[in-house]
Amino acid sequence: MSFFSRLFGKKTNASTDQNLRSNGAADSNNYGSNSYDVPRDLFIDENPPKGAQNFNGNEQQKQSEMSQSYTMLKGIRAVIAQFREDFDQKGFDDGLVIQDRNYMNKGIELLKLKLHSVIEQSLLDVTKEIISLESQIQQFNDFNLYDHANILLGKLNNVKKELEHIKEYQNDLQEEGNWTRKCLLSYERGFMKGIVHLHKNNTNNSYIFK
């Protein structure tokens, strides 16, 4: 090894050792921060509990968005969407507001009124479409455009089937059949969950602030 190698080699090694020490210290100081960043949500769930929208002011916005989504649907799609609404969550939210059976029964009646309203509107929309299609078919037949009339006739038959399907939901609601009972029981079950959830929170808070 030459003189220059021995001379500058020591300085290089010293510099390297110093860098390693400084880097190690930096890594030690940053442990759990940037160099070893662990996602916070891996261990901590910061999402609000189910039904908490009543307390953060987002419930009105949520209901508005749901109303807009339903108004965009027509016919049997609107009816099915309404019957598939998350009534468990709706009942849960109402159970957090007032813990009273009369309030729950009122919520059930409002639920049935909403289902009735959607069904009636869907029947009206589909009936109008049937009348329009029948008028167009008659016009095509008057001008001997039978091919076009047959195309619309196929569509008319599908719309009539849709009308019958909506009437099935209408009869189910009037008689409180399986589809309707499922919605009502889901709401009632959610309402009970809301009461239990609120009771548990109040119990826990009473221990915390004693």
matplotlib code that plots the C-alpha trace (Angstrom):
import matplotlib.pyplot as plt

x = [0.0, 1.4, 1.9, -1.0, -3.3, -2.5, -2.8, -6.1, -7.5, -7.7, -9.5, -11.9, -12.7, -13.1, -15.4, -17.4, -17.6, -18.8, -21.4, -22.6, -22.9, -24.7, -27.1, -27.7, -28.5, -30.9, -32.5, -32.8, -34.4, -36.8, -37.8, -41.5, -41.6, -40.4, -38.0, -40.2, -43.6, -46.4, -49.9, -51.9, -55.1, -53.3, -54.0, -56.4, -59.8, -60.7, -63.9, -67.0, -69.2, -72.2, -75.0, -72.8, -74.0, -76.8, -74.1, -71.8, -74.4, -74.0, -77.4, -79.2, -76.7, -77.0, -80.8, -80.5, -78.1, -80.4, -83.5, -81.6, -80.6, -84.2, -85.6, -83.2, -84.8, -88.1, -90.5, -89.6, -86.0, -87.2, -89.5, -86.8, -84.2, -86.7, -87.4, -83.6, -82.9, -80.8, -83.7, -81.5, -79.3, -82.4, -83.8, -80.4, -80.2, -83.8, -83.1, -80.3, -82.6, -85.6, -85.8, -89.6, -91.8, -94.3, -91.5, -90.4, -94.0, -94.2, -91.0, -92.5, -95.6, -93.4, -91.5, -94.7, -95.8, -92.5, -92.9, -96.4, -95.4, -92.6, -94.9, -97.7, -95.2, -93.7, -97.2, -97.9, -94.6, -95.0, -98.7, -97.7, -95.0, -97.5, -100.0, -97.1, -96.0, -99.5, -100.0, -96.7, -97.5, -100.9, -99.2, -96.7, -99.6, -101.6, -98.6, -98.0, -94.7, -95.2, -91.5, -91.2, -94.5, -93.3, -90.2, -92.2, -94.6, -91.8, -90.9, -94.6, -94.8, -91.8, -93.2, -96.5, -94.6, -92.9, -96.3, -97.4, -94.2, -94.8, -98.4, -96.9, -95.0, -98.2, -100.1, -97.3, -97.3, -101.1, -101.1, -97.7, -96.2, -92.7, -91.0, -92.7, -92.2, -88.6, -88.3, -90.3, -88.5, -85.1, -86.1, -87.3, -84.1, -82.0, -84.0, -83.3, -79.6, -79.5, -81.0, -78.5, -75.6, -76.6, -77.1, -73.6, -72.0, -73.8, -72.7, -69.0, -69.1, -70.5, -67.5, -65.0, -66.3, -66.8]
y = [0.0, 3.4, 6.4, 8.3, 5.3, 5.0, 8.7, 9.3, 5.9, 6.8, 10.0, 8.2, 5.6, 8.2, 10.1, 7.0, 6.1, 9.6, 9.4, 6.1, 7.4, 10.5, 8.5, 6.0, 8.7, 10.3, 6.9, 6.4, 9.8, 9.2, 5.7, 5.3, 8.5, 8.9, 6.0, 3.5, 5.0, 2.6, 3.6, 4.9, 3.1, -0.2, -0.2, 2.7, 2.9, 6.6, 6.0, 7.2, 4.5, 3.3, 5.7, 8.6, 10.8, 12.1, 13.8, 15.2, 17.1, 14.8, 13.2, 15.9, 15.6, 11.8, 11.9, 14.5, 12.3, 9.2, 11.2, 12.4, 8.8, 7.5, 10.3, 9.3, 5.8, 5.0, 2.1, -1.2, -0.1, 2.7, 0.3, -2.4, 0.3, 1.5, -1.9, -2.6, 0.5, 0.0, 0.1, -1.4, 1.7, 4.0, 2.4, 2.6, 6.4, 7.0, 4.9, 7.3, 10.3, 9.2, 6.0, 5.6, 2.9, 5.4, 7.1, 3.8, 3.0, 6.4, 5.6, 2.4, 4.2, 6.8, 3.9, 2.3, 5.7, 6.1, 2.7, 3.5, 6.8, 5.2, 2.5, 4.9, 7.1, 4.1, 2.9, 6.3, 6.5, 3.1, 3.7, 6.8, 4.9, 2.3, 4.9, 6.6, 3.3, 2.3, 5.6, 5.3, 1.7, 2.9, 5.6, 3.2, 0.8, 3.7, 4.3, 0.6, 0.7, -2.7, -3.4, -0.3, -1.2, -4.7, -3.3, -1.1, -3.9, -5.9, -3.0, -2.5, -6.1, -5.7, -2.5, -4.3, -7.0, -4.3, -2.9, -6.3, -6.7, -3.3, -4.4, -7.4, -5.0, -3.0, -6.0, -7.1, -3.7, -3.7, -7.1, -6.7, -9.7, -11.0, -8.1, -5.5, -7.4, -7.7, -4.0, -3.3, -5.9, -4.6, -1.1, -2.3, -4.3, -1.3, 0.9, -1.6, -1.6, 2.2, 2.2, -0.4, 1.5, 4.7, 3.1, 1.5, 4.9, 6.6, 3.9, 4.1, 7.9, 7.8, 5.8, 8.1, 11.4, 10.2]
z = [0.0, -1.0, 1.3, -0.3, 0.0, 3.7, 4.2, 2.4, 3.2, 6.9, 6.1, 3.8, 6.4, 9.1, 6.9, 6.1, 9.8, 10.6, 7.8, 9.1, 12.6, 11.5, 9.3, 12.0, 14.4, 11.9, 11.3, 15.1, 15.5, 12.6, 13.8, 13.3, 11.3, 7.7, 7.4, 9.1, 8.3, 9.3, 8.1, 11.0, 9.9, 10.1, 13.9, 14.4, 12.9, 12.6, 10.7, 12.4, 13.9, 11.8, 12.2, 13.4, 10.5, 12.8, 14.9, 12.2, 10.0, 7.0, 7.3, 5.2, 2.4, 2.5, 2.2, -0.7, -2.6, -2.1, -3.3, -6.4, -7.2, -6.9, -9.1, -11.9, -11.9, -13.4, -13.6, -12.1, -11.4, -9.1, -7.2, -6.8, -5.7, -3.1, -1.7, -1.5, 0.4, 3.6, 6.0, 8.7, 8.6, 8.4, 11.5, 13.3, 12.6, 13.9, 17.0, 17.9, 17.7, 19.9, 21.9, 21.8, 20.3, 18.9, 17.1, 15.6, 14.5, 12.9, 11.0, 9.8, 8.5, 6.7, 5.2, 3.8, 2.5, 0.7, -0.9, -1.9, -3.4, -5.5, -6.7, -7.8, -9.6, -11.4, -12.4, -13.8, -15.7, -17.3, -18.2, -20.0, -21.9, -22.9, -24.2, -26.2, -27.7, -28.7, -30.4, -32.3, -33.4, -34.7, -36.7, -38.3, -39.2, -40.8, -43.1, -43.7, -41.9, -40.4, -39.7, -37.5, -35.9, -35.0, -33.4, -31.2, -30.5, -29.0, -26.8, -25.8, -24.7, -22.5, -20.9, -20.2, -18.4, -16.4, -15.5, -14.2, -12.2, -10.5, -9.7, -7.9, -5.6, -5.2, -4.0, -1.8, -0.1, 0.4, 1.9, 3.7, 1.9, 2.0, 0.3, 2.4, 5.7, 5.0, 4.7, 7.9, 10.0, 8.8, 9.9, 13.3, 13.8, 12.9, 15.3, 18.2, 17.3, 17.5, 21.0, 22.2, 20.6, 22.2, 25.6, 25.4, 24.5, 27.3, 29.8, 28.6, 28.8, 32.4, 33.5, 31.7, 33.1, 36.7]

ax = plt.figure().add_subplot(projection="3d")
ax.plot(x, y, z, "-o")
ax.set_aspect("equal")
plt.show()
